[in-house]
C-alpha cells in the first residue's frame, strides 16, 4: 500500500492520518456500499455477489447475511433506529429487511431500472430510492407503500442523501447535475450544473450548511447551501465514486475506480492523504463519532482508525 501524507490539522507530521484496523473479506465480488449504523456498532455492506451483510464493527464478525436479490446489490442503508436495512439491486427491486430476524419485510418492485441508491430520512419515516429509470421514489419503510415519485433528472439517479434536518434530499446523476428536492412537497428547489461529467456521490455536512458532490470529472465540489455558490473544489484523479464528510465537517473523503482514496481538509482544500488500495474504491463512510472510516476496495471493506490529536 502506498500512502502519501500531506497535512492534517491536529496530527503530527510523523503520525499517519489513518491506521488500518482490519479488512472484512467475506464478499466474493465488488462491495459497493458500506454504511455504519447510527450507534457505530454495526456496518452493512452491499455486493455484486447478490448479498447484503451485517458486520459487528468491534470484532469484524459477520453477523447476518441477507439473501434474496437476483442481481448485483448496488446500495444499502441502515434505518436510524437500526431495525431495518434497505437495499437496491440490478434485479430492479428495493428490498427492506428486518435486522432482528434477517428476513425480508418488503419487496418493492415499482422502479423499472437498476436501483443505484437508497437512503433513509433522519426520522426513519421515508426511504428514498434512485434508479436508472431516472426517477426517485419515496416509500414508507413500515408498510412498503409508495409515497411519491420525483422526476427531473434526464439520466439515472446514482446518489441520494437527506439533509440532517430531513427537509431536503440531494440527488446526483450521470446527467452531470445535482438536484435539491423539498422532501415535504417533492418540488425540485435547486439544480447545480457545475460538474462536467456524471455525478457519483452526494453528501451533506452534519450542520446542513454544505453539500459535496463527487464526479467522473475528477473533482469534488462543495456548495454553501445558503448562497448556492461553490466554495471549494477538490481535485482528485480518474472517475471519482462516493463522497462523505467527517462528522465534524473538517474532512472530505472520496475514492476512484483505480483504487485511490483521498482525504482533504474541507475548509482549505488541502490534501491530507492520498493512498492506493488494491481495487476500486466505491464507498467511504465514517462512524457517527468520526473515530473510524470504512472504505471499500474491490470485494473487501477496510476499517481504519482516524488518528487525531
LUMSE-53680 format. One record per residue (C-alpha): z, x, y; residue in one letter; residue number from 1. Coordinates in steps of 0.5 Angstrom, whole numbers, plus 2048, in hexadecimal, padded with zeros to 3 digits. Layout:
<recs>
+-----+-----+-----+---+-----+
!   w !   u !   v ! r !   k !
+-----+-----+-----+---+-----+
!   Z !   X !   Y ! A ! NUM !
...
+-----+-----+-----+---+-----+
</recs>
This chain:
<recs>
+-----+-----+-----+---+-----+
!   w !   u !   v ! r !   k !
+-----+-----+-----+---+-----+
! 800 ! 800 ! 800 ! X !   1 !
! 7FE ! 803 ! 807 ! X !   2 !
! 803 ! 801 ! 80D ! X !   3 !
! 801 ! 803 ! 814 ! X !   4 !
! 807 ! 801 ! 818 ! X !   5 !
! 806 ! 801 ! 820 ! X !   6 !
! 80C ! 7FE ! 823 ! X !   7 !
! 812 ! 7F8 ! 823 ! X !   8 !
! 817 ! 7F6 ! 828 ! X !   9 !
! 81E ! 7F8 ! 825 ! X !  10 !
! 81B ! 7FC ! 81F ! X !  11 !
! 81C ! 804 ! 81F ! X !  12 !
! 815 ! 807 ! 81E ! X !  13 !
! 817 ! 80A ! 817 ! X !  14 !
! 819 ! 803 ! 815 ! X !  15 !
! 814 ! 7FF ! 811 ! X !  16 !
! 813 ! 7F8 ! 814 ! X !  17 !
! 812 ! 7F5 ! 80D ! X !  18 !
! 815 ! 7F7 ! 806 ! X !  19 !
! 813 ! 7F4 ! 800 ! X !  20 !
! 818 ! 7F1 ! 7FC ! X !  21 !
! 814 ! 7EE ! 7F6 ! X !  22 !
! 80D ! 7EB ! 7F4 ! X !  23 !
! 80C ! 7E5 ! 7F1 ! X !  24 !
! 806 ! 7E5 ! 7EC ! X !  25 !
! 806 ! 7E0 ! 7E7 ! X !  26 !
! 800 ! 7DC ! 7EA ! X !  27 !
! 7F9 ! 7DE ! 7E7 ! X !  28 !
! 7F5 ! 7DD ! 7ED ! X !  29 !
! 7F5 ! 7DE ! 7F4 ! X !  30 !
! 7FB ! 7DB ! 7F8 ! X !  31 !
! 7F9 ! 7D7 ! 7FE ! X !  32 !
! 800 ! 7D5 ! 801 ! X !  33 !
! 807 ! 7D7 ! 800 ! X !  34 !
! 80C ! 7D3 ! 805 ! X !  35 !
! 813 ! 7D3 ! 805 ! X !  36 !
! 818 ! 7CD ! 804 ! X !  37 !
! 81C ! 7CC ! 80B ! X !  38 !
! 822 ! 7CF ! 808 ! X !  39 !
! 81E ! 7D5 ! 806 ! X !  40 !
! 821 ! 7D5 ! 7FF ! X !  41 !
! 81A ! 7D3 ! 7FB ! X !  42 !
! 813 ! 7D5 ! 7FC ! X !  43 !
! 80D ! 7D0 ! 7FA ! X !  44 !
! 806 ! 7D3 ! 7F8 ! X !  45 !
! 7FF ! 7D0 ! 7F7 ! X !  46 !
! 7FA ! 7D4 ! 7F3 ! X !  47 !
! 7F3 ! 7D4 ! 7F1 ! X !  48 !
! 7F6 ! 7D3 ! 7E9 ! X !  49 !
! 7F7 ! 7CC ! 7EB ! X !  50 !
! 7FE ! 7CC ! 7EB ! X !  51 !
! 804 ! 7CC ! 7F0 ! X !  52 !
! 80A ! 7D0 ! 7EF ! X !  53 !
! 811 ! 7D0 ! 7F2 ! X !  54 !
! 815 ! 7D6 ! 7F2 ! X !  55 !
! 81C ! 7D8 ! 7F4 ! X !  56 !
! 81C ! 7DD ! 7F9 ! X !  57 !
! 822 ! 7E1 ! 7F8 ! X !  58 !
! 820 ! 7E2 ! 7F1 ! X !  59 !
! 819 ! 7E1 ! 7F0 ! X !  60 !
! 81A ! 7DD ! 7EB ! X !  61 !
! 814 ! 7D8 ! 7E9 ! X !  62 !
! 818 ! 7D1 ! 7EA ! X !  63 !
! 812 ! 7CC ! 7E8 ! X !  64 !
! 80B ! 7CC ! 7E7 ! X !  65 !
! 807 ! 7C5 ! 7EA ! X !  66 !
! 801 ! 7C4 ! 7E5 ! X !  67 !
! 7FC ! 7BE ! 7E7 ! X !  68 !
! 7F7 ! 7C1 ! 7EB ! X !  69 !
! 7F0 ! 7C2 ! 7E8 ! X !  70 !
! 7ED ! 7C7 ! 7EE ! X !  71 !
! 7F0 ! 7CC ! 7F2 ! X !  72 !
! 7F6 ! 7CB ! 7F6 ! X !  73 !
! 7F5 ! 7CD ! 7FD ! X !  74 !
! 7FB ! 7CB ! 800 ! X !  75 !
! 802 ! 7C9 ! 7FF ! X !  76 !
! 808 ! 7C6 ! 804 ! X !  77 !
! 80F ! 7C5 ! 803 ! X !  78 !
! 813 ! 7BF ! 806 ! X !  79 !
! 818 ! 7C0 ! 80B ! X !  80 !
! 81E ! 7BE ! 806 ! X !  81 !
! 81B ! 7C2 ! 800 ! X !  82 !
! 81A ! 7BC ! 7FC ! X !  83 !
! 812 ! 7BB ! 7FC ! X !  84 !
! 80C ! 7C0 ! 7FB ! X !  85 !
! 805 ! 7BE ! 7FD ! X !  86 !
! 7FF ! 7C2 ! 7FB ! X !  87 !
! 7F8 ! 7C1 ! 7FC ! X !  88 !
! 7F2 ! 7C4 ! 7F8 ! X !  89 !
! 7EB ! 7C4 ! 7F7 ! X !  90 !
! 7EC ! 7BE ! 7F2 ! X !  91 !
! 7EB ! 7BA ! 7F8 ! X !  92 !
! 7F3 ! 7B8 ! 7F8 ! X !  93 !
! 7F9 ! 7B9 ! 7FB ! X !  94 !
! 7FF ! 7B8 ! 7F6 ! X !  95 !
! 806 ! 7B7 ! 7F8 ! X !  96 !
! 80B ! 7BA ! 7F3 ! X !  97 !
! 813 ! 7B8 ! 7F2 ! X !  98 !
! 816 ! 7BF ! 7F2 ! X !  99 !
! 81C ! 7BD ! 7EE ! X ! 100 !
! 818 ! 7BA ! 7E8 ! X ! 101 !
! 812 ! 7BE ! 7E9 ! X ! 102 !
! 80E ! 7B8 ! 7E8 ! X ! 103 !
! 808 ! 7B5 ! 7ED ! X ! 104 !
! 80B ! 7B0 ! 7F1 ! X ! 105 !
! 804 ! 7AE ! 7F5 ! X ! 106 !
! 7FD ! 7B0 ! 7F3 ! X ! 107 !
! 7F9 ! 7AF ! 7FA ! X ! 108 !
! 7F1 ! 7AE ! 7F9 ! X ! 109 !
! 7EE ! 7AC ! 800 ! X ! 110 !
! 7EC ! 7B3 ! 802 ! X ! 111 !
! 7E4 ! 7B4 ! 800 ! X ! 112 !
! 7E4 ! 7BB ! 801 ! X ! 113 !
! 7E8 ! 7C1 ! 7FE ! X ! 114 !
! 7EF ! 7C1 ! 801 ! X ! 115 !
! 7F1 ! 7C7 ! 805 ! X ! 116 !
! 7F7 ! 7C6 ! 809 ! X ! 117 !
! 7FE ! 7C2 ! 808 ! X ! 118 !
! 804 ! 7C1 ! 80D ! X ! 119 !
! 80A ! 7BD ! 80E ! X ! 120 !
! 80C ! 7BB ! 814 ! X ! 121 !
! 813 ! 7BE ! 816 ! X ! 122 !
! 817 ! 7B7 ! 815 ! X ! 123 !
! 813 ! 7B7 ! 80E ! X ! 124 !
! 810 ! 7B0 ! 80F ! X ! 125 !
! 809 ! 7B2 ! 810 ! X ! 126 !
! 805 ! 7B6 ! 80B ! X ! 127 !
! 7FE ! 7B8 ! 80E ! X ! 128 !
! 7F8 ! 7BB ! 80A ! X ! 129 !
! 7F2 ! 7BE ! 80C ! X ! 130 !
! 7EB ! 7BF ! 808 ! X ! 131 !
! 7E4 ! 7C1 ! 808 ! X ! 132 !
! 7E2 ! 7BA ! 809 ! X ! 133 !
! 7E4 ! 7BB ! 811 ! X ! 134 !
! 7EA ! 7B6 ! 811 ! X ! 135 !
! 7F1 ! 7B7 ! 812 ! X ! 136 !
! 7F6 ! 7B2 ! 80E ! X ! 137 !
! 7FD ! 7AF ! 810 ! X ! 138 !
! 801 ! 7AD ! 80A ! X ! 139 !
! 807 ! 7AA ! 808 ! X ! 140 !
! 80A ! 7AF ! 803 ! X ! 141 !
! 80F ! 7AA ! 801 ! X ! 142 !
! 80A ! 7A5 ! 7FF ! X ! 143 !
! 804 ! 7A9 ! 7FF ! X ! 144 !
! 800 ! 7A4 ! 803 ! X ! 145 !
! 7FB ! 7A6 ! 809 ! X ! 146 !
! 7FE ! 7A5 ! 810 ! X ! 147 !
! 7F8 ! 7A7 ! 814 ! X ! 148 !
! 7F1 ! 7AC ! 814 ! X ! 149 !
! 7F0 ! 7B0 ! 819 ! X ! 150 !
! 7E9 ! 7B2 ! 81B ! X ! 151 !
! 7E5 ! 7B7 ! 820 ! X ! 152 !
! 7E4 ! 7BE ! 81C ! X ! 153 !
! 7DD ! 7BF ! 81A ! X ! 154 !
! 7DE ! 7C3 ! 814 ! X ! 155 !
! 7E4 ! 7C4 ! 80F ! X ! 156 !
! 7EB ! 7C4 ! 811 ! X ! 157 !
! 7EE ! 7CA ! 80F ! X ! 158 !
! 7F5 ! 7CB ! 812 ! X ! 159 !
! 7FB ! 7C6 ! 814 ! X ! 160 !
! 801 ! 7C7 ! 818 ! X ! 161 !
! 806 ! 7C2 ! 81B ! X ! 162 !
! 80A ! 7C4 ! 822 ! X ! 163 !
! 811 ! 7C5 ! 821 ! X ! 164 !
! 813 ! 7BE ! 824 ! X ! 165 !
! 80E ! 7BB ! 820 ! X ! 166 !
! 80A ! 7B8 ! 826 ! X ! 167 !
! 803 ! 7BC ! 825 ! X ! 168 !
! 7FF ! 7BE ! 81F ! X ! 169 !
! 7FB ! 7C4 ! 820 ! X ! 170 !
! 7F4 ! 7C5 ! 81B ! X ! 171 !
! 7EF ! 7CB ! 81A ! X ! 172 !
! 7E8 ! 7CA ! 818 ! X ! 173 !
! 7E2 ! 7CE ! 816 ! X ! 174 !
! 7DF ! 7CA ! 81C ! X ! 175 !
! 7E3 ! 7D0 ! 820 ! X ! 176 !
! 7E7 ! 7CB ! 823 ! X ! 177 !
! 7EF ! 7CA ! 823 ! X ! 178 !
! 7F1 ! 7C3 ! 825 ! X ! 179 !
! 7F7 ! 7C0 ! 827 ! X ! 180 !
! 7F9 ! 7B9 ! 825 ! X ! 181 !
! 7FE ! 7B4 ! 827 ! X ! 182 !
! 802 ! 7B2 ! 821 ! X ! 183 !
! 804 ! 7AB ! 823 ! X ! 184 !
! 7FD ! 7A9 ! 826 ! X ! 185 !
! 7F9 ! 7AD ! 822 ! X ! 186 !
! 7F5 ! 7AF ! 828 ! X ! 187 !
! 7F2 ! 7B6 ! 829 ! X ! 188 !
! 7F5 ! 7B8 ! 82F ! X ! 189 !
! 7F2 ! 7BF ! 830 ! X ! 190 !
! 7ED ! 7C4 ! 82D ! X ! 191 !
! 7ED ! 7CB ! 82D ! X ! 192 !
! 7E6 ! 7CE ! 82D ! X ! 193 !
! 7E8 ! 7D6 ! 82E ! X ! 194 !
! 7E6 ! 7D8 ! 826 ! X ! 195 !
! 7DF ! 7DB ! 825 ! X ! 196 !
! 7E0 ! 7DA ! 81D ! X ! 197 !
! 7E3 ! 7D5 ! 819 ! X ! 198 !
! 7EB ! 7D4 ! 81A ! X ! 199 !
! 7EF ! 7D5 ! 813 ! X ! 200 !
! 7F6 ! 7D4 ! 816 ! X ! 201 !
! 7FA ! 7D1 ! 81B ! X ! 202 !
! 802 ! 7D2 ! 81D ! X ! 203 !
! 807 ! 7CF ! 822 ! X ! 204 !
! 80C ! 7D4 ! 825 ! X ! 205 !
! 813 ! 7D1 ! 823 ! X ! 206 !
! 815 ! 7CF ! 82A ! X ! 207 !
! 80E ! 7CB ! 82A ! X ! 208 !
! 80B ! 7CF ! 830 ! X ! 209 !
! 806 ! 7D3 ! 82D ! X ! 210 !
! 800 ! 7D1 ! 828 ! X ! 211 !
! 7FD ! 7D7 ! 824 ! X ! 212 !
! 7F6 ! 7D7 ! 820 ! X ! 213 !
! 7F3 ! 7DC ! 81C ! X ! 214 !
! 7EC ! 7DC ! 81B ! X ! 215 !
! 7E6 ! 7E0 ! 817 ! X ! 216 !
! 7E4 ! 7E3 ! 81E ! X ! 217 !
! 7EA ! 7E8 ! 81C ! X ! 218 !
! 7EE ! 7E5 ! 821 ! X ! 219 !
! 7F5 ! 7E1 ! 822 ! X ! 220 !
! 7F5 ! 7DD ! 829 ! X ! 221 !
! 7FC ! 7DB ! 82C ! X ! 222 !
! 7FC ! 7D5 ! 831 ! X ! 223 !
! 801 ! 7D3 ! 835 ! X ! 224 !
! 801 ! 7CB ! 834 ! X ! 225 !
! 804 ! 7C9 ! 83B ! X ! 226 !
! 7FD ! 7CC ! 83E ! X ! 227 !
! 7F8 ! 7CC ! 838 ! X ! 228 !
! 7F7 ! 7D4 ! 83A ! X ! 229 !
! 7F6 ! 7D9 ! 835 ! X ! 230 !
! 7FC ! 7DE ! 837 ! X ! 231 !
! 7FB ! 7E3 ! 831 ! X ! 232 !
! 7F5 ! 7E6 ! 82D ! X ! 233 !
! 7F7 ! 7EA ! 827 ! X ! 234 !
! 7F1 ! 7EE ! 823 ! X ! 235 !
! 7F1 ! 7EF ! 81C ! X ! 236 !
! 7EB ! 7F0 ! 818 ! X ! 237 !
! 7E7 ! 7EC ! 813 ! X ! 238 !
! 7E8 ! 7E5 ! 811 ! X ! 239 !
! 7EF ! 7E3 ! 813 ! X ! 240 !
! 7F3 ! 7DE ! 80F ! X ! 241 !
! 7F9 ! 7DA ! 810 ! X ! 242 !
! 7FE ! 7DC ! 816 ! X ! 243 !
! 805 ! 7DB ! 818 ! X ! 244 !
! 80A ! 7DC ! 81D ! X ! 245 !
! 811 ! 7DF ! 81B ! X ! 246 !
! 817 ! 7DA ! 81C ! X ! 247 !
! 819 ! 7DE ! 823 ! X ! 248 !
! 812 ! 7DE ! 825 ! X ! 249 !
! 812 ! 7E5 ! 826 ! X ! 250 !
! 80D ! 7E7 ! 821 ! X ! 251 !
! 806 ! 7E4 ! 81E ! X ! 252 !
! 803 ! 7E6 ! 817 ! X ! 253 !
! 7FC ! 7E5 ! 814 ! X ! 254 !
! 7F8 ! 7E8 ! 80E ! X ! 255 !
! 7F1 ! 7E8 ! 80D ! X ! 256 !
! 7EC ! 7E7 ! 807 ! X ! 257 !
! 7EC ! 7EF ! 806 ! X ! 258 !
! 7F4 ! 7EF ! 804 ! X ! 259 !
! 7F6 ! 7F2 ! 80B ! X ! 260 !
! 7FC ! 7EF ! 80E ! X ! 261 !
! 7FE ! 7F0 ! 816 ! X ! 262 !
! 805 ! 7EE ! 81A ! X ! 263 !
! 804 ! 7EE ! 821 ! X ! 264 !
! 809 ! 7ED ! 827 ! X ! 265 !
! 808 ! 7E6 ! 82A ! X ! 266 !
! 80A ! 7E8 ! 831 ! X ! 267 !
! 806 ! 7EE ! 832 ! X ! 268 !
! 800 ! 7EE ! 82C ! X ! 269 !
! 803 ! 7F5 ! 82A ! X ! 270 !
! 801 ! 7F6 ! 822 ! X ! 271 !
! 808 ! 7F7 ! 81F ! X ! 272 !
! 805 ! 7F8 ! 818 ! X ! 273 !
! 7FE ! 7F9 ! 814 ! X ! 274 !
! 7FE ! 7F9 ! 80D ! X ! 275 !
! 7F9 ! 7F9 ! 807 ! X ! 276 !
! 7FB ! 7F5 ! 801 ! X ! 277 !
! 7F7 ! 7F4 ! 7FA ! X ! 278 !
! 7F4 ! 7EE ! 7FB ! X ! 279 !
! 7F2 ! 7E8 ! 800 ! X ! 280 !
! 7F8 ! 7E6 ! 805 ! X ! 281 !
! 7F7 ! 7DE ! 805 ! X ! 282 !
! 7FE ! 7DD ! 808 ! X ! 283 !
! 804 ! 7E0 ! 80C ! X ! 284 !
! 80B ! 7DC ! 80D ! X ! 285 !
! 812 ! 7DD ! 80F ! X ! 286 !
! 818 ! 7DA ! 80C ! X ! 287 !
! 81B ! 7D6 ! 812 ! X ! 288 !
! 820 ! 7DB ! 814 ! X ! 289 !
! 81B ! 7E1 ! 814 ! X ! 290 !
! 81E ! 7E6 ! 80F ! X ! 291 !
! 819 ! 7E5 ! 80A ! X ! 292 !
! 811 ! 7E5 ! 80A ! X ! 293 !
! 80D ! 7E3 ! 805 ! X ! 294 !
! 805 ! 7E5 ! 805 ! X ! 295 !
! 800 ! 7E3 ! 7FF ! X ! 296 !
! 7FC ! 7E9 ! 7FC ! X ! 297 !
! 7F7 ! 7E6 ! 7F7 ! X ! 298 !
! 7FB ! 7E3 ! 7F2 ! X ! 299 !
! 801 ! 7E6 ! 7F4 ! X ! 300 !
! 807 ! 7E4 ! 7F9 ! X ! 301 !
! 80A ! 7EA ! 7FD ! X ! 302 !
! 811 ! 7E8 ! 800 ! X ! 303 !
! 813 ! 7ED ! 805 ! X ! 304 !
! 81A ! 7EF ! 809 ! X ! 305 !
! 818 ! 7EE ! 810 ! X ! 306 !
! 81C ! 7F4 ! 813 ! X ! 307 !
! 81F ! 7F4 ! 81A ! X ! 308 !
! 825 ! 7F7 ! 81E ! X ! 309 !
+-----+-----+-----+---+-----+
</recs>
